[in-house]
Amino acid sequence: MVGARTNNLRDVSVSIPKGQLVAFTGVSGSGKTSLAIDTLHTEAQLRYLEGLSPFVRQYITQRNRPKVDRVRGLGATLAVDQRRLNRNPRSTVATITGIDGHLGLLYSRLPGIGAEQAAEGGGGHLTTAHFDRNTPEGSCADCHGVGGRWRAQEDLVITQPHLPLFEGASPWYAKWRSGEHAFVPALAEKRGVDLGRPWQSLPEEFRRCVLHGTGDERIEATIEIPNRNETATMTYTSSQPLRGALAEVERVFTNARTPSAKQRYLAYMRKQPCGTCGGSGYHEVARSVRLGGLTYPDLLAVEVREVRSWAQRVAGDLGARQREVGEPLLQDLGRRLGILDRLGLAHLQLSRGAATLSGGELQRTRLAAQLSTELSGIVFVLDEPGSGLHPADKAHLLDIALELREAGNTVLLVEHDPELIARADWVIDMGPGAGRLGGEVLVSGPPADAAVHPQSVTGRYLAGHGPRLRRTRRPVGDGTGWVELHGLRAQNVITDLVRLPAGRLTCLTGVSGSGKSSLLGALAASVAAALNGRTTDTVREVTGIERFGWVAVVDQEPLGRTPRSNPATYSKAFDVVRKLFAETGTARGMGVDASWFSFNTEGGGRCETCAGYGRKLVDMHFLPDVWVVCDACGGRRYKPAALEIKYQGLTIDQVLELTVAEAVERFSEPRQLAETLGALNRVGLGYLQLGQSATELSGGEAQRLKLASAIQRGAASRKAGLVVLDEPVSGLHPSDSQRVVDALDALLDSGNTVVVAEHDIPVAASADWVIDLGPGAGPDGGAVVAEGTPETVATAGTPTAGFFRRYAAGLPLLGARGDDR
């Protein structure tokens, strides 16, 4: 590779050995991903697309290619990165890994074992479509493959019936959530009902109308709605029947355009399983054909480890005629299931939805799909595959990478774990810093070369000289308050009581699949519900939250799905920036306000060709859609008129090109902007550009942006909050973990309670309190097997306890058994 300048790369030229395990290393933001994925993999993708069709070539201009002078010897690549997490509601472990295709072929092609009789009942020859609930042949006729329907529930709409309707009885009526709200007082007046009385004491017929509607009876109401500037109101009179709150919840849920909008209404709904298919979503044929004693939906509902046993049983029962078809399919299926097992995912059901997986589980599920191939001569690009893995499982990951190498492939590993890096054949260490302080190749050679390089931060850890994580723990004693979850039922976590110290840092530990993410999610949802006077299906009762006023879930979900979303807009820093530009003399002379600089304002200063995206989405028909740089604005997002306005010598697009660290130095005023930028810098995001597309951020970067927002909220809020984080140092260099831990302490300094689920042993060992889940994964996990201070947990006989002891003794973790004493 010669002259790579993608993102922060500074004219990088480097030779990468083929047929080797090559680790790309460096601090977070040093340019590892820019080199391995944004340059090498993207260039390979574009070459592939150009070879497919002249239609594609018209959209791939030099502007859309990685900025590199020359790449030689580049073959086909397969990449699994952290920025394309599939949360499609129809995606499951089976669909992500391709196992559904193998099972569909087995159930449709293997004769006998009940299949022929079922085919007669299903109308003839079976095909794989009969075992795909997303097809007309395979989907349930009543629910169309969804498995059920989200229905509004009375107990979720009316949560405190002892209070008046508009004074706490209903979170639905606590805010203006639909146009029907204004008609309820008119209905009460017509019925002679006093809305100031408790809901439960109101006439039954009135309560029925509020919840279920008035049928054909029209209710007339005069409604006043404030204008956007809130200095005037608009009044209108309308007459219409009431649908009722339950139907209205379902209507607005159905019409919601975005996942976040739908999420607002799910608090009032439960998913009711389809009565016809029992919630599976499958047609009668799939529910009746049996292979190895199980129907297709039954098989998807069992764990990966049980599917492996089923496959062995089916292989042993194959007749002579069946072996020709069945054996190759079962062998490939066995290999895919085996990789899932080795990656610590044997506890998952094949039907488990992508949206219910933790970030680490989803990443490894996608990784398993790529590693299952038997191709050779491929360049595998694996972006931090160790993220979300318990130390006990990392040795398996290394073994798989080495097996890919032995099969004649090149494996490029973007990785932070020093123990994994030390086992690589070759290291390309980027740095020396992050963002514009990085982008150079410090070392290209064996790991030993990096270990002795004076500027390599990674080298210090390879040499065993990296600084250990530092934190002053807060004591948990008699004066400590406790948050208690009673009657917890969440996935595999089933327990009568879980206790967490308030105002402290608690870390949930345990092997992959032990229930950490499930407990974390149940904690956040139940506390949030309790603060709003509601309950959840997963927790019977929550106590000890009298001091709390809010809950923040700091997860790794993407900030947005379009290039228009970026760190500046998410953090609200751009709101302040737009006001600063609007207050300039040039802007005043043009008569424009802050909204004129918004990407969302049609007819404002944004480029209308790309609607402020800076890029355009091109429909590639039979291929995935791609974003290409806008020809009209050259990716600058704005019209020429907007780019004539300057603040402190910068145009608004130049402000968006600043890194967070540069912006911190540039803008010490106003205070709100300086504090927002300071919070972003504090969590280790100084290298990010303010306008960097949210689609280019890793899950860890998105999470740290949310952490910065939580820090600001925690400092500004009058009441304490609960902040939960799933794997907060995932994707971070060991040297950057200190920043995150310091940020968590900033939350604690403001009186908040912080709970994290984490595999990183140094972070877990620095917590004030540890709750270790297990003893195993899936049904073998979900129990609290040890709790207390890290020293107390280290005395237990659990896998995590063993790694605590090794860490305290300064011993290596990779390849060790967690239960070593």
Secondary structure by P-SEA (a helix, b strand, c coil): ccccccccccbbbbbbbccccccccccccccccccccccaaaaaaaaaaaaccaaaaaaccccccccccccccccbbbbbcccccccccccccccccaaaaaaaaaaacccccaaaaaaaaaccccccccccccccccccccccccccccccccccccccccccccccccccccccccccccaaaaaaaaaccccccccccccaaaaaaaccccccbbbbbbbbbbcccccbbbbbbbbbbbccaaaaaaaaaaacccaaaaaaacccbbbbcccccccccccccccccccccccaaaaaaccaaaaaaaaaaaaaacccccccccaaaaaaaaaaaaaaaaacccccccccccccccaaaaaaaaaaaaaccccccbbbbbccccccccccaaaaaaaaaaaaaaabbbbbbbcccaaaaaacccccccccccccccccccccccaaaaaaccccaaaaaaaccccccccccccccccbbbbbbcccccccccccbbbbbccbbbbbbbcccccaaaaaaaaaaaaaaaaacccccccccccccccccccccccccccccccccccccccaaaaaaaaaaaacaaaaaaccccccccccccccccccccccccbbbbccccccbbbbcccccccccccccccccccccccaaaaaaccaaaaaaccccaaaaaaaaaaaaaacccccccccccccccaaaaaaaaaaaaaaaaaaccbbbbbbbccccccccccaaaaaaaaaaaaaaabbbbbbbcccaaaaaaccbbbbcccccccccccccccccaaaaaacccaaaaaaaaaaacccccccccccc
